[in-house]
Amino acid sequence: MPLFAACIFGSACLLFLMQPLVGKLLLPLAGGTPAVWNSCMLCFQAMLLAGYAWAHFGSRLLGHRLHLAAHLLLVVVAASVLPVGPNETAAETFGRSLPPIVEIPWLVLQSAGLPFFVLSATSPLLSRWLTLRYPDRDPWPMYAASNAGSLVALLAWPLVVEPLLPLRESAYLHALGFLLVAGLLFACGSLVWNRRPEALASIDTETIPARRKALWVLLAFVPSSLLLSVTTHLSTDIAPIPLLWIVPLGLYLLSLIAAFARRQLLSRERLGRLLPPVVLILMLLLLSGSNDLAGLPVLVLPAIHLGAFYVLARALHGELAHRKPTASHLTEFYLWVAVGGVLGGVFNGLLAPLMFSGVGFAEYPLGLLLALLACPGYRQLMRLEPEPARGFVRRMYPLLPLFATIAGSMVVAALAPDDRILRLAATLGIPLVLAYPLVDSPPRLAASLSLVALMTSLAPMGGDAVVLRERNYFGEVRVVEGKNPQGRYHRLMHGTTIHGQQSLDTTDSEGRHLPLTYYHTSGPIGRLLIEAGKAKPRLRVAAIGLGTGSLAYYARAGEEWSFLEIDPAIVRIARDPAYFAYLQECRAEVTTIAGDARQTIRTIEDGSLDLLILDAFSSDAIPTHLLTAEAFQLYIDKLEPGGLIAVHISNRWLDLAPVLGNVAAAIDPPATAIVMDDRSRGRGDDTGIQGSIWAAMSTRPETWGRLFERRSGWDPLEADRRVRIWTDSYSPIGPLLRSPGD
């Protein structure tokens, strides 16, 4: 038993280490777009499903011994292609023949396909082998061992592996681990070589109906979808904290471990009683748009979502464990559970951005409603037996939340159109209170909550009005219209992060709209561009990241400006004067280049730029592959000798100044770096001005006038030996974490 458990634990650990390892190895080559990560994850999920299918169908098609021998042969072949990662030929020819949507999955398969396939099949195969060796033993604790290995790897990657080892060394360490697991696999195989599966089949008389298999898929689909929904919601709409994705995934694995453990700390009865109130609380938070709780610590709201997610995942996985089959159907169970997990990933990663474009992240509340419907046993567990419907009132009672919502919205809209609290009470508070007695009927509760959600989407909640909402692979962007003492404004939002703002009522003496938020004329980038314009009469500028196009305000007639932007929705919004007018009012000729900056900047001629501005953000985070030493060497090649690089490093959770200081010192010849932090000057919604932190560097600072002089307001930025320089193979963010108040 310990031998089998160790092999399953080790294979699961290697499997979870391989995913971030291969993804980061491909990052500089394929670019940092979300589509690249989505393609990697879908490839891994597909290979996981293929591994489970091999474990289930292999022995049935080949027979026990031939299947065992074939699998061990695959282990040997997989070991021969280690370490994982793209080879030199693939790196040199990437992007020359196939489109990325085809080439990236093919590159993932080339880099890690066979080792991942072998490891993914290990857990169901060994669980089956265990039943052959010990028919009277319960194999299901091995499922918990597999998830425990995944959890260890999940924690080890950001806390141990990434901070201590570059990627290539990590790949060799992974190869060594694979060889150890391969040895354990051969040892386990030798124990079951002479066992006959007929002996196991003779003690099993269970027949699995199609409805039960469909329920397995549903009970695996909903937690998988909720996992991605919670992660997306927390990392974009509440607190874009680095590494936050680890917490929900860890809770997901913990729920699986607890559900399949021999001793249950939470009974199905208790989980059944917790499920309805948890769903009601989350629906209240989601439908009210409450992304912060005034007066409470910033982590309170994420804690509520994460705690509720664990309850939901634990309840759903508990139902899954309760309906597990006998040992002879173990590999089939693994297969259908994998199908549900893959469908959850496909739904959230591919279908939801297309289905719910313009309505926000609707998959999260939809997943909550499915959670109610996917636990068919909780009504009986709570010993609640609803009386038969009697009379017109009883039949119409489930519709009372809808009627209350309509009536309340109409009354409040007439009496207090600007009172958000009253609107919330009318459209959410009263209906949800009326919906709670329906907990004895999951379908009716889910239907009532659906009606509440529908009416909430139709009844405005006050505050800034959303005039445009668009969602694609790169996330959701919103243009909102609000009002401050200076008049009306349009603001571009990605999650909780502001990406630019324009006044609709005020202009400068030339009739142009002044840049606001981080780009105001007295801020770091405004002062830098004004001083750079004095030092050089005609600038050639490239900016990575477009936003609202605020930087175009500083372009002068005759200058050449290019914006490199990954998100086509941002380009359309910035070019539409109905939302923002900066590009239309720009005095220079502006071009936009679509795609990931690490790839598209290669199209710019070497030595053709005076100034490069790095202002790329995904929510509150700068993509790490744009801040490595290799990336800055690429930037330097595009600048004329002594050119200037400016980098926007504002971040609520990371102190990125040491990264820039170290990169500047590593450039040959070394560059002089400066930094300015004006966050204390930000005055928020009252003026539209936001504080920011910018860094700049140049190998010839004397060519940029007074910019690099101490009295200019910029401070010297020195290298920090406590933080290692970021490279494409080493970019841990743990040492840079800080609290939002720092």
N, C-alpha and C positions, 0 to 999 in steps of 0.2 A: 504493500500500500504506500509506504513512503517513497519508494522508487517511482511509482506511477505519478504520485502527487508532485514530486520534484520535477519530473519531466514536463508535466502539464503547466506547472507554475513557471518554469523557465521559458517554455515556448511562448506563453502568453506575454511574459515580460519582454522578450525579444520582439514579438509582434508589435507591441505598442511603442517600443523604442524605434522601430523601423519607420513608422509613419512620419514623425517630425524630422528624422534624419534624412530620409529621401527627399522630403519636401524642401528642406533647407539646402540640400545639395543641388536641387534643380532651380532654386530661387534666382540666383544671378543670371542663369542661362535663359530661363523662360520668362523672367520678369515677375514682379510681385503682385500681379492682378489677382483679385479673388477668384477669377475663372481658373487660374493655375491651381490654386489650393482646392477648389471644387473638383477639378479634374483629377487631382491626386487622390482625394478622399473617395470619389466615386470608383476609381480604379481599385483602391484598397478594399472597398466594400464589395465590389464585384469579385475580386480574387478571394475574399473571405467566403462569399457564397459558393464560389467554385470549389474551394477547399472542403467545405461542408458537404457539397454534392459528391465529391470524390470519396469522402469518408462513408457516405450513406450508400451510394450506388456501386462503389468499387467492388466490395466483397460479394455483392449480389450478382454482378456480371462476371467477375473473374474467379470467384471462389476465395476462401479464406487465405490459403497459403500463397496463391499467386498474387493476390492483392497486397498481402504483407510484403512479399518480395519486391513487388513493383514500387511500393511506397518507399522502402528502404533504398532502392536504386535511385529514386527521385531525390532522396536526401543526399546521396553521394554526389549526384549531378549538381544539385543546388549549392553544395559546399564548394564545388569547383569554380563557381562563378563569383564567389565572394572576393573582396568586400562589395557591398551594394554601392550604387552610384553610377552616373553616366560615364562612359569611357571617352577618351580623347577624340575619337572619330565622331561620336555623336555630338560632342560639344562644338566641334568645328563645322559640322554640316547642319546644325539646328537652324530651322527657319528658311532653308534654301529651296525645299521642294514641296513639303506638305504644309497645310494650314495648321496653326497652333492647336485648334480644337481636335485635330487628329494626331498631330505629332507629339503633343504632351502626354496623352495616354500611352501612346506607343513607346515613348521614352521611359515612362514609369514602368511599363512591362519589361523593357529591356534592362532597366537598372535594378529592379528588385522583384520582378514577377514570380520567378520560380522559388526563391527562398521564402517569399511571403506566402505563396500557395502551400508550400510544404508545412510551414509553421501553422497556418490557419487550419489545416486538416488535423493537426496533432491532438488537440483537445477532444474532439468527438471520437477520433480513432482510438486513443488510449482509453477513453471511458468504455468503449466497446470491448477492447482487449481485456480490460479489468474484469468485465462481467464474464468473459470467457475463462479467465484464470480463477476467479472467485465468484461463481454464480450466485452464492448466497449473500454477497456483500452489496451494500447500497452504493451505486456509482455516482449519485447526484452530488455529494459533497465535492467531487472533483470539479463540478461546474463552479462552485464557490472558489476552489483553488485557482481555477483559470482566471476568474475575475480579480482575485487577489493579486495575481501576477501582473495583470494589466494595471491595477491601481499602483503597485510599486513602481512600475515603469513610468506611469504618468507623473508621479511625484519626483522620480529620480532624474527625469530629463531636465526640467528647469532648475532643480536645486543642486544637482550633482554633476550630471554629464555635461550639459551645455556650459556651465561656468568654468569647468576644469579642463575640458578637452576640446580642441578644434575638431571640425567635422570629419576630416580624414582619419584622425586618430580614433574618433568615436566609431567610425565605420569598421576599423580594424578590431576594436574592442567588441563590436557586435558580431564580427566574424568569429572571434574566439568563443563567444557565448554560443553561437550556432553550433560549433564543433562539439562543445560540451553537451548541448541538448541532443545532438545527433548520437553521441555515445550512449546517452540514456535511452534514446529511442531503440537502438540496437539491443540494449540489455532487456528492455521491455518486450521487444519482438521475440527474443529468444525464449521468453517465459511462456509465450502463447503459441509458439510454432506448431506444437502438436495438439493444440486444443481444437475441438470441433464445434462450430456454431450450432449444429443440430441439437446439441445437448441443451443449449440455452433456449432454442425455439420450442423444445418439448415441454418446458415448464410455463410457457406463455400461451394464453388463449385469448388475449385482448385483441379486439378489432377497433381501429381508430376510424370513426366516421368523418366525413368531409367537414361537417359543421365544427367539430372539435379542432381540426387542423386550421380552419378559417379563424377560429377564436385565438389559436396560438399566434397567428399572423397579426391579428388586431391587437392583442395584448403586448406584442413586441413593437408594433408600428407606433402606437400612441406614445410610449415613453421615449422612443427614438426621436419622434417629431418634437415632443416637449423639450427634450434636451437641447436641440438646436434652437428652438424658439426662445427658451430662457436665456441661453448664451447670447443670442443676437440682441434680445431686448436689454439685457444688462450692459453689454459692451457698447451699445450705441445710444440707447435712450436714457440710461440712468447714470452709470459711472464707467466710462471707458478705461477701466483699470487694466494695465498689462497683466497677463497671465490669469485674468479672471475666468477664462474659459476652462481652466483646470478644475475649478471648484465644482461646477455643475456636472462635469464628466466624472469627477471623483465620487460625487454623491450618487450618480447613476450606477457606477460600479459597486459602491457600497450597498445600494438597494438590491442588486443582484446577489451579492454575497450573502446578505441577511436573508433574502427570500429563499435561497437554496441551502441554507445552513440547517444542521440537524436541530438545533435549539432556537426557537423563535422568541425573541424579546417582545415583539409587537404581534399580537394576535390579529387574525383577519377581522374579528369583531371590532376591535379598537380602530383598525384602519378603516373599516366600513363606516364607523361613526365620524371619523375625521374627514372623510372625503368630501361630503357636501359643503360644510362650512369653509373648508379650504378653497374649494372652487368658487364659492360666493365671494370670499375676500379678494381673491385674485381678479375676478371679474370686476369687482368694484374699483380696484386700483387701475386696471387696464382701461376700462371704459371711461373713467373720470379723467384719464390723462395725467394722473398724479405721479410725476417722475421725481419728485422730491417731497420731503416732509419737513415743513418749516420748523426750525428749532431743534431738530433731532440730528444726531451724527449722520454723516453722509453714507455710512454703510448700513444703516437701519433698513432702508428699503430693499437693497440687494439681499440682506439677510432674510427678509420676509419672503421674497420670491424663491430663494434657495431652499428655505425650510419647507415651504409649500411644495416645491418641486420634489423634494425627497419623499414627502408623504405620498404624493401622487405616484411617483415611480415605485415606491415600496409597495403600495396597494396593488398596482397593476402587475408588478413582478411577482407579488405574493399570489395573485390569482393565476399567473402563469405557472408558478411552481406547484400550486394546488392541483392543476390540471395536467401535470407531466405524466407521461406514459410509463409503462414498465420498461425494464432495462433493454429488452430486445428492440424496442422502438426508439432507443436513445438517439441514434444518428439522424433519424427522421425528424425528431423533435428539434435537434440542433439546426437542421436544414430549414424548417419552417420558421423558426425564430430568426434565423439570418435573413430570410426573405422579408419578414416584417421590419427588421432593422434597415435593410437596404431601401425598402419602400419609404420609410420615414425620411431617410437622407435624400432620396430622389424628390419626394414631395416638397421638403423645405428648401433644398438646394437648387432645384431646377424648375419645378412647377409653380411654387408659391410666388416667385418674382413675376411670373407671367400672369398668373391667375388673379393676383391681388394688387397689381400695379394701380396706384391711385387711391387705395384704401388702407395703406399701411400694412403692418405685420399682422394680418388677420389670422395667420396660422396659429398664433398663440391662443387666443380665445377659442378658436375652433378646436384645438387640441384639448382644452379644458372640458369642452362639451363632450368630446369623444371619450374622455376619461370617465365621465359619468355613465356613458352607455357601454363602455368596455368592461365594467365590473358588474356583471349580471347577478352576482351572488350577494351584493352588500345589503340589498333590501331584506332578504331572508336572514342574513347574519344579524341585522339590527332588530329582528323579530317584529318588524312593522308590516302588518297586513292591512292595506287600505280597504276600507269598506267599498262595496260596489257603488258606482255613481248613481245617485238618485235625484231626479228632478232637474229642472232647467238650471237652477243656480249652481248645483254641484257640477254639472257638466261644463258650465261656463267659468267656473272658478279659476282654472289655469290661465284664462285670458285676462284676469284682473290686472296683472302687472302691465299688460299692454294698454288697457283702458286708463289706468292710473298715469302711465307715462304720457299718453296723448293729452289727457285733461290737465295734468300738472304742467306740461310744457306750454300749452296754450295760455294757461293762467299766468304763469311766471313770465312768459314772453311779453304779455300785455302789461303786467304790473311792474316787473323789475327786470328789464332786458339786459342790464349790465351787472346784475348780482350773480356771480358765479356760484356762491354757496347755495342760494335758493334754487338755481338751475340744477345743481347736482342733487339736491334733496328731492326735487320733483321728478327728475328723469332717472335717478338711480336709487336714492335712498328708499323711498316708498315702494317702488316695484320690487326691489330685492328683499325688503322685509316681507312683502306679500308672497314672494316666491319661496321663502324658506320652508313654510309648512309642506311644500311639495317634495321634501327630501325622501319621502317614502316611495316616490315614483321617479326613477332616473329619467325616463323618457319625457315625462311632463316637466320636470325641473329643467332639463336641457332645452326643451321647447320654449319655456318661459324665459329662460336666460337669453335664448336667441332673439326673442321678441324685444327684450330690453336692449340688447346690443343694437338691433336694427333701429329702434327709436332714438337711441343715444347718438347714432351716426347721423340722424336727420335733425336732431335738436342741437343747436350750437351751444357750446359750454362757456362762452365768454372768452376774454383774453384776445391774443392775436388771432386773426382770421387766416386760415390756410388758403392761399389763392392758387397754389400749384403743389401737387404731390406726385412724385414719380419714383418708381422703383425698378432697379435692374440688377445685374450681377454685382454691381459695385455698391449696393446698398440703397437706402431711401433718402432722397433729398426733398426738402420742402421750401417753398417760398411763402413766407408769412407776411401779412400786412398789419402793422401796429401803429401806435401813436405815442409820442413823447412831447415834452414842452416845445421842441423845435418843429413839430408837425408830424405828418404821416411818413412812414418809411416802409421799405421792403427789406426783408432779411432772408438770407440763404442759410438753411439749417441742415446739418447731417447729424441725426440723433440729438444730443444736447449741445453740440458744438456749433458755434456761429462761424460761418465761412464767408461772411461779408454782409454789408448793409449799405443801403442808399436812401437818402432823404428824397421824398417825393415833392417837397414844397420849397426847398432852399437850394440855391446854386451860388457859384462864385461870381465875380464881376464879369467873367466871360460867358456866363450862362451854362457853365459845366457843373456837374454834380461833384462835390468834394468827397474824397474817399473817407470812409468812417472805419469803425472797429479798429483792427490792428494796423491799418494802413494810413492813418491820419497824418497830416503834414508835419506835426510836431513830434511824431513817434519815431522809433529807431529807423524803420525802413524809409519813411518819408524824408528824414534828415539825411540818410545815406544817399538816396537818389538825387536829392537837391544838390548835395556836395559833389557827387560824382558828375552831375551835369556841368558844374562849374569847372571841374578838372579836365573834362573832355567835351569838346563842343558837339560831337555827334556820336552817340553811343550805339553799339550793337549789343542787344540784350536778348537773352533767352530766360524764360521763367518756367520752372517746373511746377505746375499747379496753376489753374486758372481762377477758380472760385467765381466771384461776381465780376472779375476783370478790373478790380479797384486799382491795381498797379498801373494799368494803362493810363491813368490820369497823369502820371509823371512823364509819359513819353512826349518828346518834342517833335515838331515837324522835321522831316528828313531822317529821323532815326529808324532803325530796323528792330522790330520787336517780334519775338516768337513765344508762344505759350504752348507748353507740352502738357497735355491733359489726357488722363486715362479714361475718364467717364464722358461718353457722348452726351448724356443728359445735361451735364454741367456746361458743355459748349453751347448747346441749344439755349439754355436759360440765360447764359451770359450775353449771347448775341441778340436776344429778344428785348427790344427797348421797352416792351410792356412791363418787364420786370426790372431790368438793370440797363443803364445807358452808358456805362463807362467805355465799352468797346466802340459804340457808335460815335461817341464824342471824342475819341482818341485822335490826337493830331498827327500821329505817325501811322504808317502802314503796319497792320497787325496780321500775323498769320497764326493759325493754330495747327498743331501736329497731334494727332490722336494716337494713343498707345502708352505703354509703360515707358517711363523715362529712361530706364537703363537700356532699353532697346531703341527708342526713337531718337535719343540724343546722338546715336551713332550716325544718323543721317545728316547731322550738322558738320560742316567742313571744319577740320582741325585749324586752330588759330584764328577763327573768324569772329570770336566774341570778345567784347570788352568786359561784360558783366553777366554773371549767371546767378539767378535768384532761385533758391530752393524753398518752395512754399507748398509742398505736397503733404496732404493730411488725409488719413482715413479715420473719420470721426476725430478723436483727439490725439491720434498717434501718427508720427511720421514713419512710413515704411522703412524698416531697418536696412534693407538692401540698398537704399539711397544714401546711407550715411557711412558706408564702409570705406576702407582705404582704397580698394579697387575702384569704387564708384567715384571717389574724389580724383583719382588719377585720370579717370575718363573725363571728368569735368575740366581738369587742368589742360588736357590735350585740346579741348575745344576753345580754350581762351588764348588770346594773344599773350606773349610773355609779360608777366606782371599784371594780368587781368585780376578782376575782383570777383569773389564768391560771397554771396550773402545768404544766410540760412535762418529760417524762422524756426526757433526751437522752443516756442511756448508749449508747455505741457503741464497738466495738473498732477501728473503722477511720476514723471521722469525728469531728472536733472541731466539734460543732454549737453550742457556746456563742456564737461570733461571730454566727451566724445569729439567735439570739434577742436578743443585744444590739443588733443593727442594727434588727430589727423593733420592739423596744421604743422605740428612738429615733425611728423613723419614724411611730409612731402619733400622731394629733392629738387631744388633747394628748399629748406624749411620756409614756411610762410609765417608772417606776423598776423596774429589773430586778435580780434577785439570783440567785446560783447556789450550790449546795452539792455537793461531791464527797466521798463517803465510801467510795470504792473500797478504800482502805487498811484499812477495818474489816471487809471481807467475809471470812468464815471458811469459805465453801464448804460442802461436804458434812458437815463436822463438826457444824454447827449449823443448816444450812439458810439462813443469812443471806448475802446477796450485796450487794457494794458497788454503788453507783449514782451517777449525776449527774442532778440535777434543777435546773431554772431556774423562776423565778416572776416575774411582773410585774403591776403595778397602776398605774393613773393616780392613785390616791389611797392611797398606802401607809400614811398615818397611820390609816386606818380598820381596819387589820389588826393592831393592838396592837404587840407587840414583834417581830413577824416580820421587819420590815425594818430593825431595829436591828442594828448591827454585832456586838454581843455575843450575838446570837441564834444564831450559828454559820454564818450565810449571808454570802457575800461579794458586794460590788457587781459587777454585770455591765455594763460599758460597751460602747458601740458600737466596732466595729473597722473603721476606714476602709480597711484592706488587703483587706477582703472586701466585695464589693458586696452590697446587700440582695437577698434572694431575692424574685422575683415569679413570677407564672404564666408569664411569657415568658422568665425568666432564672433558672436555679437550677443552675449547674454545681457539682459536688462536688469537682472536682480540687483547688482551693485548700484544701479542708478535710481532705484525706487525711492520715493519720498512721499510724505503726506501732503494733501492738497494745500495746507496752510503754509508750507515752507516757501 
